[in-house]
Amino acid sequence: MANSAYFVGWGTLSLINAGLAQSKGRSGLLWWLVSLFIGPLATLLIVVLPRESFN
């Protein structure tokens, strides 16, 4: 039971990270995949890295 809750939480975090990445002008799909492997560390990277600029 605890294992399934862990995976649901990790999957939810990866979806949140994808949306956050898209809001900062980054690839949601790429950050979703990265989040599946490094989870909360990906959240930190998305927040700390500057926005993508399209100049």
N, C-alpha and C positions, 0 to 999 in steps of 0.2 A: 504494500500500500504506500509506504513512504517513497519507494523508488518511482512510482508513477507520478506522485506529487512533485518530485524533484524534476522529472522530465517535462511536466506541464509547465512548471515555473521557468525552466530554462528555455523552452520553446516560446513562451510568452515574452520573455525578455528579448529574444532574438527578433521577434516581430516588432516590438517597441523600438529596438535599435534600428531596424530597417526604416521605420517611419521617421525617426529622429534624423537619420542620415539623409533621407530624401529632403527633409525640411532644411538641411544645411547645404543642399545642392550636390550631394554625393549619390552614388549608386546604391539604391535600397537593396537590390539583389546581392550585390557583393558584400555589403555589410551584414546582411542576414546570414550569409554563409560564414563569414568571419565570426559572427556572434555565436553560431552553433558550436564553434571550437573553443573560443576564448571568453565567451559570456560577458561577465561584468567588466572585464578589462576592455572589451570593445566599447562598452558604454562610456567608460572613462576617455578612451581615445576619441570617440565621436564628439564628446563635449569639449575636450581640450583643444583639438585641432581646429584651426580657423576655417571659416566658410570657404567653399569653392567659389572662386570668382571667374566669371566668363568675360574677360576683357578682350 
